[in-house]
Amino acid sequence: MNIHEYQAKELLAKFGVAVPAGYPALSVEQAIAAAGKLPGPLYVVKAQIHAGGRGKGKFKELGPDAKGGVRLSKTLNEVRANASDMLGNILVTVQTGEAGKQVNRLYITDGADIAKEYYLSMLVDRATGRIAMIVSTEGGMDIEEVAHSTPEKIQTIVIDPAEGFQPHHGRAVAYALKLSGDTNKQAQKVAAQLYQAFVATDMAMLEINPLIETTAGDIQVLDAKVSFDSNALFRHPDIAALRDESEEDSAEVEASKYDLAYIKLDGDIGCMVNGAGLAMATMDIINLNGMFPANFLDVGGGASKEKVTAAFKIILADPGVKGILVNIFGGIMKCDTIAEGVVAAAREVNQQVPLVVRLEGTNVDQGKAILAGSGLAIVPADDLGDAAQKIVAEVQKVA
């Protein structure tokens, strides 16, 4: 789960991290009021969407010469003008794709006198089972180019969670950032605070870009991007409450209500599978047969008839789906339950696209009998290869 920048900063501040003063705004008037609470004379108006590259982004409605989603304002009138430009308009960045995202929230922050920009991020390194803290002296909007062209300027410090963050980790961060004196000590402290926040809230990723040194010699977090391990949110109801569903794909939001693992893709064939590994294999074999999956959808190992029905309806709600492949291996999941859900959903939504179903495992004969007796245009398949060939042939036949 992702959160907005202002939410991330409010969270990090609870762990003692130094962040510039700022306030969220949902309207132009709220933006003016927020700026009025700040000392000025420089204000920063920042679009709040779940995507990076906002500063270099462009608003669809404002033309190619318009400023991006992070703007400096020297007066309250400029705050008003920038807020009016942003709210309700579509911001396109390198991370949103051409569709962009509508800006519904702003963050009005105090300006900062920046002497130097740095980069710091943290993530879980699945290969080592440890936490990787990634730092660079080259922070700012061009960090992707730094990673591509001069990777030697990016250093990784690995932290064993069993050991936790130790003083030598902090010194390694400060050394990598080439800091000395008081800023060296501040960087060590900030790194420790960020690690504490990362672990305590079950973050999956934390990116500070930039981490700045001000002209006064203070280390501050100027921007923050945070995502959490969704499987751990039950431990953090306060964080779960920060979720902004308007930033997420509507189908993925609907799937989450039924505890379905669903990710929309750009292909033609909808997939409903139980088990992540089998789902990946199903998508691969569709690709191997010349077409592309329209989604990843794992109904899990113990789905009910209602859950299967919901999954089927979510797939069919995608107008890009030209055919559906159901591939179920029944262990805990019973094939007759899957069959009942598929039949119920197909009837409810008046299924018009080709449907191929491959069932194997517990109660497979009962499941096949339910499908055969449904009176619906369901094509049975004997194995995964057969299923992929049949769904591709059915879709091509219709096209």
C-alpha positions, -999 to +999 in steps of 0.1 A: +000+000+000+013+035-009+006+067+008+010+104-001+041+125+005+024+146+032+013+114+050+047+099+048+063+131+063+038+132+091+046+096+099+084+101+098+081+132+120+067+109+147+101+092+147+119+124+151+129+129+115+134+165+105+109+176+078+100+211+066+067+225+079+037+218+056+000+212+053-023+192+030-050+209+010-081+196-009-091+229-024-076+262-035-089+280-004-073+253+018-041+258-001-042+296+007-049+289+043-021+264+045+004+289+031-008+314+056+003+292+084+039+291+070+065+318+076+073+323+039+085+341+019+088+310-003+061+284-005+061+251-024+029+238-040+032+200-046+007+178-064-001+147-044-003+115-065+011+080-061+038+085-086+073+099-089+087+124-113+061+151-104+085+180-108+092+171-144+056+160-151+032+179-174-005+186-170-026+174-199-050+204-199-024+231-195-002+227-226+034+216-231+049+249-217+031+246-183+051+240-152+051+205-135+036+192-103+061+209-079+061+247-081+077+275-061+054+304-051+067+337-038+033+351-028-001+339-017-015+349-051+010+326-068+000+298-044-036+304-055-027+304-092-006+272-089-032+254-068-059+263-093-038+250-121-032+216-104-064+206-087-087+185-108-062+183-137-043+152-150-006+151-142+015+129-165+049+117-153+074+090-163+058+067-137+021+073-145+022+065-182+003+085-208-030+082-189-016+102-160-034+108-127-058+134-116-046+156-088-071+157-060-048+168-032-020+193-027+008+197-001+018+233+007+053+233+023+078+259+035+106+267+011+141+255+019+175+270+012+192+240-003+230+238-002+232+201-014+209+173-024+214+136-015+195+104-020+186+078+006+162+048+002+155+015+020+139-017+009+138-053+018+164-073-001+146-106-007+178-123-019+196-118+014+167-115+038+182-082+050+174-045+047+193-025+021+199+012+027+209+028-006+226+062-006+241+086-031+256+121-031+236+127-063+201+133-051+173+151-070+152+146-101+180+130-121+187+100-098+175+075-125+201+089-149+227+086-121+218+050-116+221+043-153+252+063-162+273+065-130+262+035-108+295+039-088+280+070-072+253+048-055+263+027-025+243+000-006+246-006+031+231-039+042+216-042+076+208-076+093+173-071+110+184-095+137+213-071+146+194-039+139+208-005+130+242-001+146+264+030+149+287+017+122+258+017+098+252+054+105+289+061+100+288+042+067+259+064+055+276+096+065+308+085+049+290+075+016+274+110+015+309+126+021+297+146+051+318+159+080+314+177+113+279+183+125+262+173+092+279+140+095+264+135+130+230+146+118+230+122+089+239+093+112+209+103+134+185+106+105+196+072+091+189+056+125+155+073+127+145+062+092+155+026+099+134+027+131+104+040+112+109+014+084+109-016+107+083-003+132+057+003+105+065-027+082+075-006+053+083-024+020+101+007+005+111+041+017+126+067-006+140+101+004+148+121-027+161+145-019+176+144+015+190+179+018+216+199+036+204+235+040+226+265+038+223+266+076+239+232+078+208+212+087+199+178+073+162+175+063+139+152+044+125+173+016+105+145-002+094+111+009+078+081-009+066+052+012+049+019+006+040-007+031+038-045+032+000-050+027+002-084+045+013-066+077-014-038+076-035-058+101-009-047+127-013-010+118-049+001+115-038+037+117-016+033+086-043+013+068-067+043+074-043+064+052-052+044+021-064+066-008-085+043-030-089+071-057-052+065-065-056+028-072-071+009-101-109+005-094-107-032-102-078-038-079-097-020-051-128-042-057-106-073-057-090-063-023-125-064-008-127-101-015-090-108-006-082-115-042-047-109-056-054-090-088-032-069-110-045-055-143-023-060-174-026-049-210-034-082-228-065-099-242-071-130-221-084-128-186-070-154-162-084-168-130-060-192-112-054-205-077-018-201-065+007-174-076+031-199-092+004-215-113-009-180-122+026-170-135+028-203-154-006-197-169+003-162-181+036-175-196+019-202-216-007-178-229+022-156-241+039-187-255+008-194-277+009-159-292-014-138-270-011-118-238-028-120-204-052-093-193-045-097-157-029-116-128-056-130-106-050-155-077-082-166-059-062-183-032-063-218-018-096-217+000-119-195-020-157-197-016-183-197-043-189-160-036-152-152-039-149-170-072-180-152-085-165-119-076-133-128-093-150-137-125-171-105-125-139-084-120-123-100-150-154-095-172-156-058-161-124-052-181-135-041-216-102-053-230-108-089-221-116-110-253-116-144-236-111-160-202-090-189-191-098-205-157-070-228-145-076-245-112-057-272-094-079-283-065-061-291-033-078-273-004-098-256-032-125-279-044-132-281-082-169-282-077-168-250-057-149-233-086-174-247-111-204-234-092-188-199-089-179-198-126-214-209-137-231-184-113-209-155-124-213-163-161-251-163-158-252-132-137-231-110-161-244-126-193-209-138-204-204-132-240-166-139-245-151-173-250-144-192-218-120-222-214-119-240-180-093-265-169-099-282-136-078-308-119-077-322-083-102-325-055-138-332-067-127-327-104-154-350-118-181-332-099-168-299-111-167-310-147-202-323-144-214-289-132-198-271-161-211-296-187-246-294-173-247-256-171-260-251-206-233-223-210-207-221-238-178-233-217-149-251-234-133-278-212-096-285-213-076-315-202-043-298-192-026-264-191-012-267-226-045-277-240-063-249-222-039-222-236-042-235-271-080-236-269-085-201-254-062-186-280-080-204-308-114-193-295-104-157-292-089-157-327-120-174-341-142-145-327-118-119-339 
